Amino acid sequence: MTTRAKFAAPGAACAAALLLCPTSGRAADPPVQSCDVSLYPLSTPTARFEDNGDGTVTDKLSKLMWMRCAVGQTWTKGTCAGSPAELTWAAAIEAAQAVNKRGSYFFNDWRLPQVPELAGIAERQCKNPRINLTVFPATPSAAFWTATSRPSNAVEASAYVLGFGADGVKYASKLETHDVRLVRTAP
């Protein structure tokens, strides 16, 4: 028997057996998130995150504070509006530095997450995207940069990205463009 998941995208209707909620995406017809909790519970239940009321959440398990929206989106009326900015790895680092300089999210130590940190917010029981859309609304199934560089003798440097779609973790040229979600270590 399949059990309904405990979260849904804002304003979405959920089907009986599986959670089916529309999500943002870059395609004309956005993918539909489905979460199957028939065998295992959610790996990132909403209760694991403390809503800071300012567009950030704190993961009570990892003690990391996350921006709820990807870089390029705006936190407004309880959701993320707009589309994520697709940035090169260097531009992603610069985006974090710009947020820190502006102080727009109350702290000056926002950064790109390491692979294990970003993987820690992936929801293993969901797909399209593999993330809790209540905590991180409007997250696409796209790849997000990590701070983890890939050692290489190649001329072109690379770093790891984590996709919230079917791709999982892979490495990408630092000249490619991907989405960005910033994190900081909570006190």
C-alpha positions as CSV (number, residue, x, y, z in Angstrom):
1,M,0.0,0.0,0.0
2,T,1.3,3.4,-0.9
3,T,1.1,6.2,1.7
4,R,0.6,9.8,0.8
5,A,3.6,12.0,1.4
6,K,3.4,14.8,4.0
7,F,4.2,17.8,1.8
8,A,3.1,19.3,-1.4
9,A,3.9,22.3,-3.6
10,P,2.0,25.4,-2.6
11,G,-1.4,25.3,-4.2
12,A,-1.0,21.9,-5.6
13,A,-3.5,19.1,-5.4
14,C,-2.2,15.7,-4.5
15,A,-3.4,12.3,-5.9
16,A,-4.5,9.4,-3.8
17,A,-1.7,7.0,-4.0
18,L,1.3,9.1,-4.8
19,L,1.9,12.8,-4.2
20,L,1.5,14.5,-7.6
21,C,2.3,18.2,-7.5
22,P,3.2,20.5,-10.3
23,T,6.6,22.1,-9.9
24,S,8.6,24.8,-11.8
25,G,10.7,23.7,-14.7
26,R,12.2,25.2,-17.8
27,A,10.1,23.2,-20.2
28,A,6.7,24.5,-21.5
29,D,5.0,21.8,-19.6
30,P,6.6,21.5,-16.1
31,P,7.3,18.0,-14.8
32,V,5.0,16.6,-12.1
33,Q,6.6,15.6,-8.8
34,S,5.8,12.2,-7.4
35,C,6.7,10.9,-4.0
36,D,6.4,7.2,-3.1
37,V,6.5,6.5,0.7
38,S,5.1,3.0,0.5
39,L,8.4,1.4,1.5
40,Y,10.4,4.1,3.2
41,P,9.5,7.4,5.0
42,L,10.5,10.7,3.6
43,S,14.2,11.4,4.0
44,T,13.7,15.2,4.3
45,P,10.4,15.7,6.2
46,T,9.2,19.2,6.6
47,A,9.4,18.9,10.4
48,R,13.2,18.5,10.0
49,F,13.5,22.2,8.9
50,E,12.9,25.3,11.0
51,D,11.4,28.1,8.9
52,N,13.3,31.3,9.8
53,G,10.5,33.4,8.3
54,D,12.9,35.3,6.0
55,G,13.3,33.0,3.0
56,T,15.7,30.7,4.8
57,V,15.4,27.4,6.7
58,T,17.6,25.7,9.2
59,D,18.1,22.0,8.9
60,K,17.8,20.8,12.5
61,L,19.7,17.6,11.6
62,S,22.8,19.0,9.8
63,K,22.7,22.5,11.5
64,L,23.0,24.1,8.1
65,M,20.9,27.2,7.1
66,W,19.7,27.1,3.5
67,M,18.2,29.7,1.2
68,R,14.8,28.4,0.2
69,C,15.1,29.9,-3.3
70,A,17.8,29.3,-5.9
71,V,19.9,32.3,-6.9
72,G,17.9,34.3,-9.3
73,Q,14.6,33.6,-7.6
74,T,12.9,35.8,-5.0
75,W,11.2,34.8,-1.8
76,T,7.8,36.4,-1.9
77,K,4.4,35.4,-0.4
78,G,5.6,32.1,0.9
79,T,7.2,30.8,-2.3
80,C,10.0,31.3,-4.8
81,A,9.1,33.5,-7.7
82,G,11.0,33.8,-11.0
83,S,13.5,31.4,-12.5
84,P,16.8,30.3,-11.2
85,A,19.9,32.0,-12.7
86,E,22.1,29.6,-14.7
87,L,25.6,30.5,-13.8
88,T,29.1,29.3,-14.4
89,W,31.0,28.0,-11.4
90,A,33.0,31.2,-11.0
91,A,29.8,33.3,-11.4
92,A,28.2,31.1,-8.7
93,I,31.1,31.9,-6.3
94,E,30.7,35.6,-7.2
95,A,26.9,35.5,-6.6
96,A,27.6,34.2,-3.0
97,Q,30.1,36.9,-2.5
98,A,27.7,39.5,-3.7
99,V,25.0,38.3,-1.3
100,N,27.5,38.4,1.5
101,K,28.6,42.0,0.6
102,R,25.0,43.2,0.4
103,G,23.9,41.5,3.6
104,S,20.6,40.9,2.0
105,Y,20.2,37.6,4.0
106,F,21.4,38.9,7.3
107,F,24.7,37.0,7.3
108,N,28.0,37.4,5.4
109,D,29.1,33.8,5.2
110,W,26.8,32.3,2.5
111,R,28.6,29.8,0.2
112,L,28.2,27.0,-2.3
113,P,27.5,23.7,-0.5
114,Q,29.8,20.7,-0.6
115,V,28.5,17.6,-2.4
116,P,27.4,15.8,0.9
117,E,25.6,19.0,2.1
118,L,23.6,19.4,-1.0
119,A,22.8,15.7,-1.2
120,G,21.5,16.0,2.4
121,I,18.5,18.0,1.2
122,A,17.7,15.7,-1.7
123,E,14.5,13.8,-1.1
124,R,15.1,10.1,-2.0
125,Q,11.4,9.2,-2.1
126,C,10.5,11.8,-4.7
127,K,11.3,12.5,-8.3
128,N,10.8,15.5,-10.7
129,P,12.3,17.1,-8.6
130,R,14.0,15.1,-5.8
131,I,13.5,17.7,-3.1
132,N,10.8,18.7,-0.5
133,L,8.8,21.3,-2.4
134,T,7.3,22.7,0.8
135,V,10.7,23.6,2.2
136,F,12.3,24.5,-1.2
137,P,9.4,25.5,-3.5
138,A,9.8,26.0,-7.2
139,T,13.0,24.0,-7.3
140,P,13.6,22.6,-10.8
141,S,14.9,19.1,-11.5
142,A,18.1,20.8,-12.8
143,A,21.7,20.4,-11.7
144,F,23.0,22.7,-9.0
145,W,26.7,23.6,-8.5
146,T,28.6,22.4,-5.4
147,A,31.8,23.9,-4.0
148,T,33.5,20.5,-4.6
149,S,36.1,20.7,-7.4
150,R,37.1,17.6,-9.3
151,P,40.8,16.9,-9.4
152,S,41.9,16.6,-13.0
153,N,44.9,16.9,-15.3
154,A,42.6,18.2,-18.0
155,V,43.0,21.8,-19.3
156,E,39.4,22.6,-18.4
157,A,38.7,22.6,-14.7
158,S,35.5,20.9,-13.4
159,A,33.4,20.7,-10.3
160,Y,30.6,18.5,-9.1
161,V,27.0,19.2,-9.7
162,L,24.0,17.5,-8.1
163,G,20.8,17.2,-10.1
164,F,17.4,17.1,-8.4
165,G,16.2,15.1,-11.4
166,A,17.4,11.7,-12.5
167,D,21.1,12.6,-13.0
168,G,22.3,12.6,-9.4
169,V,25.9,13.7,-8.9
170,K,28.2,14.2,-11.8
171,Y,31.1,16.5,-12.7
172,A,30.8,19.4,-15.1
173,S,33.1,21.9,-16.7
174,K,33.3,25.0,-14.6
175,L,32.4,26.9,-17.8
176,E,29.0,25.2,-18.0
177,T,26.0,27.0,-16.5
178,H,23.9,25.4,-13.7
179,D,21.6,26.5,-10.9
180,V,22.9,27.6,-7.4
181,R,21.5,27.3,-3.9
182,L,23.5,28.9,-1.1
183,V,24.1,27.6,2.4
184,R,25.8,28.6,5.6
185,T,26.7,26.8,8.8
186,A,24.1,27.8,11.5
187,P,25.5,28.7,14.9
